[in-house]
Amino acid sequence: MELKTISQVSNAFKISTRTLRYYEEIGLLSSSKKDGYAYRSYDEEAILRLQQIIILRKLRIPLKQIGDILNNEDVVQAIEVFKQNITNLENEITALSTIKVILNRLIEILQKKTNLKLKLGILSDDYILDAIDSLSLQKISFREEKSMEDLNKAAESLSTLKNIRIVHLPPFTVATSHYIGENPEENAEKQLGDFIKTSNLYEIKPDARVFGFNHPCPSNDRPDYGYEFWITIPEDMEVPAPLKKKYFNGGLYAAHMITFGNFHEWEWLSNWVNVNNPKYEANYADDGGECMAGMLEESLNYLYRYNRNWSQNDEHQLDLLFPIKLKEQK
């Protein structure tokens, strides 16, 4: 089988190149080198493994446990992981089903008392207790066999974001670190780290914030791929090459927090903004498709990760920031 480039795999599986590199970094996936191509490529075995990773992620299996399954030929390991996740799901299903039944019970109670005005007394402990008491007789029946289509529908339903924060970023001055080539995030971050260290930035500005975005974005037509980091600095601070100094105008954003590696959730955030949102719409920057149209990734608690040399693990969290504006009233 011919090797597939990282851009081809990214487009075929609708998964970001950054996620592919992260999977390789944590040992989930391996890549190869293709003659005449400087970037990562993937053989048939790697693509099959990626398909397995994607399916297990849709089943809500954490990445660490996916690694335990795929790196261990003993099926007992997989069985234990699945049992543990079934227990977690059963607890979640029970909690959600309890809420659903209570709400249905409250509707029945309120429908019988339509002559009463809704006051706090209607939702008193007695009414709640009556609803909860009725739960002991309830049973939930689920169809055992599920197809891949069912799994995709379930994954799509679970990917609907419900706790989006609306935040305003103020104007600020930044030092930018930009790198195009293999492992652009790592190389751009190294340049940024050198600047932080030599300038003693966190002593001068302990509240410095770190942002990043693709620059340029990866595509089949353009194999080169880059990443740009920003760190907020005092307005009068000098910035040495290869870093540059820029000014950010600020703006309104929809924010969604992820743990590092879950970059597929960009699609979820995009859907929240663009699909039937009654209040907000996208406020894309006109960058000619060169970057991410104004979308940003803010590395949370970067100071602690920098000082303590945190690895890319669950403690490394990012805010995905999607530029928005209020819809015009018709």
LUMGUMAR-505792 format. One record per residue: residue in one letter; x, y, z negated of N, C-alpha, C in turn. Coordinates in steps of 0.2 Angstrom, whole numbers, plus 5000, padded with zeros to 4 digits. Atoms other than C-alpha are relative to their C-alpha. Layout:
<nodes>
aXYZXYZXYZ/...
</nodes>
This chain:
<nodes>
m500449945000500050005000500450065000/e499749945000500650175004499950044994/l500049965006501150284990499550065001/k500449945000499850424986500350054996/t499749945004500450594981499550024994/i500349985006499950674965499350045002/s500649964998498750794974499549965003/q500550054997497950654984499649964994/v500350035005497650564968499550044996/s500349955004497050714959499350025003/n500649994996495750754973499549945000/a500450064999495150574975499649984993/f500350025007494850544956499750064996/k500249945003494350724952500350014993/i499650005006495650734939500650055001/s499549954998496850874937500749975000/t499350034999498750854941500350014993/r499850005007499050914923499949944996/t500250065004498050774916500449945002/l499650054997499050654927500650004997/r499450005003500650714920500049994993/y500050015008500050714902499949924999/y500050075001499550534904500649965001/e499450035000501250494910500550014994/e499649975006502050594896499849954994/i500150045006501150484883500049935001/g499950074998501450324892499449965002/l500650034997499750284899500149985007/l500050004993500250304917500850015002/s499349994997501850284928500050035007/s500049974993502350374944500649975004/s499450024996503550344958500250065004/k499849944995504550454970499949985007/k500250014993504050464988500650035004/d499549974995505350495002499850065003/g500249934997505350675007499550044997/y500549965004504250724994500250014992/a499749995006504850804978499649994994/y500450015006503350774967499849934999/r500250075002502550624958499549975006/s500450044996501750484968499849944997/y500350065004500750334963499949945005/d500150064996500750154969499349974998/e500750035001499250034970499949984992/e500050025007499649964952499850064996/a500149945004499650144945499350025001/i500749974998498050194954499549954996/l500550055004497150034947500050014993/r500049995007497750074930499650074998/l500349945001497150254932499249995000/q500850024999495350184937499849974993/q500150035006495450084921499950054994/i500049945005495850244910499450045001/i500649954999494450344918499449964998/i500650045003493150204914500050004993/l500050005008493750194896499950064997/r500149945003493750374894499250025001/k500749994999491950374901499649974994/l500350035006491550254887500250034993/r499849965006492250384875500549964996/i499550035004493750274870500650065000/p499549955001495150394863500649985004/l499450014996496750404873500549954996/k499550045004497850324859499749925001/q500350065000496650174859500049975007/i499950024993496650164878500749975001/g499350024999498550144877500149934996/d500050075003498350004864499749955004/i500450054996497149914876500549985006/l499750014993498149934892500749974999/n499350025001499849904884500149934996/n500050065004499349744875499649955004/e500350054997498949584884499549964996/d500450035005498049514869499350035000/v500749974999496149534872499750014993/v500249985007495949534853500150074998/q499949925001496649714853499450035003/a500549974997495349764865499349994997/i500650025003493949674856499950054993/e500049965006494449764840499850075001/v500149934998494449934848499350015002/f500750004998492749904856499550004994/k500450015006492049844840500050074995/q500049945004492650004831499650055003/n500449954996491950114844499249995000/i500750025000490250024844499750024993/t500249985007490150054825499950075000/n500049934999490550234828499350035003/l500649984996489150244841499449994997/e500650025003487950154831499850054994/n500149945005488150284817499750065003/e500249944997487950424829499349995003/i500650014998486450344837499550004995/t500450005006485650314820499850074998/a500149935003485850494815499650045005/l500449964995485250564832499249975000/s500750035000483750444832499650024994/t500349985006483350494814499750075001/i500249934999483250674819499450005005/k500650004995482150634834499449984997/v500650025003480950534824499750054995/i500249955004480850664811499650065004/l500349944996480550804824499349975003/n500650024997479150694832499550004994/r500550005006478350664815499850074998/l500149935002478450854811499550025005/i500549984995477550884828499349974998/e500650035001476150764823499750034994/i500349975006475950844806499850075001/l500149934998475951024813499450005005/q500650004995474650974827499449984996/k500650015004473450914813499850064996/k500149945005473651084804500050065005/t499949954995473451194819499650074998/n500349945002472351314809500450034995/l499549975004473851354798500550045003/k499449974997475151484801500649974998/l499450035001476851424802500450044995/k499649975005477751464786500549954997/l499550045003479151394776499749944997/g500350065004477951284766499849945005/i500250064995477451184782500649955000/l499450045000479251124782500349994994/s499850015007479351094764500349934999/d499750065001480250944756499549945001/d500550055000478650844755499949985008/y500150024993478350854774500649965003/i499450044998480150804777500149934998/l500050075003480050664765499549955003/d500550044997478450604773500349975007/a499850024993479350604790500649954999/i499450055001480950514783499749934998/d500350065002479850384774499849965006/s500350044994479050334791500649975004/l499450034996480850294798500149934999/s499950075002480950134789499749955004/l500450054995479650054801500250015007/q499949994993480450124817500649955002/k499550044997481450014828500250035007/i499749984994482550064843500249955005/s499850054996482649954858500450035006/f499649984994484049974871500149945004/r499950054995484249874887500849995000/e499450025001485849774885500550015006/e499650004994486449774903500050075003/k499949934997487149934910500550005006/s499650004993487849964928500450064999/m499549944999489250084933499650075001/e500449944998487850204939499750034993/d500249985007487150204921500550034996/l499449975004488850234914500150075002/n499849934998489150384925499450054998/k500549965002487450454921500050024992/a499949995007487750434902500650054999/a499449965001489450514904499850075002/e500249934998488650664913499650034995/s500549975005487350684900500450024994/l499649995006488650674886500550065001/s499549954999489750804895499650075000/t500349935001488450944893500250034994/l499849965006489151074882499550044997/k500549975004488151144868500250054996/n499849965005489251244857500550055003/i499649954997490051374869500050064996/r499949945003490751524861500150065005/i499949954996490651694869500550054996/v499449965003492251794866500250065004/h499749944996492951964871500750004999/l499349995001494751974874500250075001/p499949934999495452144871500650015005/p499449994996496752224883500749994996/f499450005003498552184879500649995005/t499450014996500352174885500349934999/v499750065001501152014889500749995004/a499450024996502851934894499849945003/t500250064996502551804908500649965002/s499550054998503551654911499749955006/h500350034994503251574929500449955003/y499650054997503851414936499649965006/i500350044994503451324953500549945001/g499650064999504051144955499849954996/e500250055004504050984946500050024993/n500249995007503350984928500050084999/p500049935000502951174930499950024993/e500249985007502151184912500649994996/e499450015004503651114904500650055001/n499449954998504951224913499850074998/a500249945002503851374911500050014992/e500049995008503651344892500750004997/k499350005003505551314890500250075001/q499849934999505851484897499750054995/l500349965005504551554886500349994993/g499750025006505251464871500750044999/d499449975001506951534874499950084999/f500149935001506251714875499850014993/i500250005007505351684858500650004995/k499450015005506951624850500550065000/t499549944999508151764857499750064998/s500349945001506951904854499750004993/n500350005007506351844836499350035001/l500649974999504651884843499549994994/y500550015006503651804829500150034994/e499849965005504551904817499750075001/i500249934998504152064826499250005001/k500750014999502352004831499749944998/p500250075003501751864820499349985003/d500650024998500051874828500049995008/a500050014993500651844846499649945002/r500550064997499451734857500349985006/v499750034994499951614871499449985004/f500550024995498951594887500449975006/g499750024994499251504903499549985005/f500450024994498551454920500449985006/n499750034994498951364936500250065005/h499849954995499951474948500649985004/p500650014996499851424962499649944998/c500450065001498451294960500249955005/p499850054996498851124967499549995005/s500550014994498051074984500349955005/n499750044995498250954998500450045005/d499749964996498751095009500750034998/r499449975003500051154997500349964995/p499750055005501151024988500350044994/d499749975005502051154978499550034995/y500449995005501251184961500350044994/g499649965006501651314947499550014994/y500349995006501151364930500350074997/e499749945003501251534922499750014992/f500249995007501251564903500150084998/w500049935003500851734894500149994993/i500049995007501351784877499950074998/t500249935002500651944869500750034997/i499449965002502052074865499850074998/p500149935001502252254858500050035007/e500049974994501952374872500750035002/d499449974998503652454871500649955000/m499550055000504552284871500349995007/e499750014994505852254884500049925002/v500050074998505752084894500549985005/p499550024996507252004901499849955006/a500150054995507251904918500249944998/p500550004994506651784924499350024997/l500749985002505151834913499950075002/k500249944998504151984918499550034995/k500549965004503052114909499450025004/k500649984997501252134913499550034995/y500549985004499652214907499449975001/f500650034999498052124904499450044998/n500649955001496352224905499549974995/g500550035004495352104894499449985004/g500650024997493652044897499649954996/l500550045003492151934892500149935002/y499850074998492451744892499549954996/a500350065004491451584888500649954998/a499450035003492651484877499849934998/h500250075002492651294874500749974998/m499350025003494051214863500049925002/i499850074999494851044868500649984997/t499350035002496250934862500449995006/f499550004994497750934874499949935004/g500150064995497450814889499350005002/n500650014998495650834890499850065005/f500149954995495750954905499449995005/h500650014996494250874914499450044997/e500649965003493150974902500050075003/w500149944996493551124913499450005004/e500550014995492251054925499350014995/w500649995004490951044910499950074999/l500049935001491351224906499750045006/s500249974994491151274924499249995001/n500750025000489451184924499650044996/w500449965005488851274909499950075002/v500049934997489251444917499650005006/n500350004993488651404935499449975001/v500650044999487251284933499450024995/n500649985004485551364927500150044994/n499949965007486351484914499550065001/p500549955000484951604910500350074999/k499749935003486051744903500650025003/y499349984998487851734910500149975007/e499850024994488651714927500850015000/a499349994999490451694933500250075002/n499749944998491551844934500749995002/y499350024997492951774945500450065002/a499549954997494551874948500149985007/d499950014993494951904966500849995001/d499350014999496651814967500149965006/g499950044994496451734984500149935000/g499950075001496351564977500749984998/e499350015002498151584971500149974993/c499950025007497851554953499349974998/m500650045002496351504943499450054999/a500649955000495151654947499850034994/g500149965006495451734930499949954994/m500150055005495151574920500749994996/l499450005004496451554906499949944995/e499950065006497051414893500450034995/e499749975006497451484876500249944996/s499750055004498651374866499950034993/l500149985007497951384848500549984995/n499550015005499051394833500749985003/y499450014996500551404845500650014995/l499549995005501651474831500249944996/y499850065004501551314821500249955004/r499850054996501751204835500750015002/y499349984998503351304840500549994995/n499650015006504051304823500149934998/r500050065003503651134818500149945006/n499850044995504051054835499449945001/w500650054999502250974836500149975007/s500150034993502050844850499450025003/q500749994997500650854862499549954998/n500450055003499450764851499350034998/d500749975001497750794843500050074996/e499949935003498450944833500150055005/h499949954995498751034849499450015004/q500749984997497151124854500150065004/l500049954995496751234868499350035000/d500649974998495351364871500050005008/l500149984993494751354889499650065001/l500349944999494251524894499750025007/f500349994994493051554908499750075001/p500249934999492751744914499250005002/i500750004999490951784913499750084999/k500349945001489751934914499249994999/l500750015001487951964909499650015007/k500350004994486751934923499650065001/e500449945000485852084930499249985000/q500750015001484052094925499650025006/k500449994993482852074940499350034998/
</nodes>
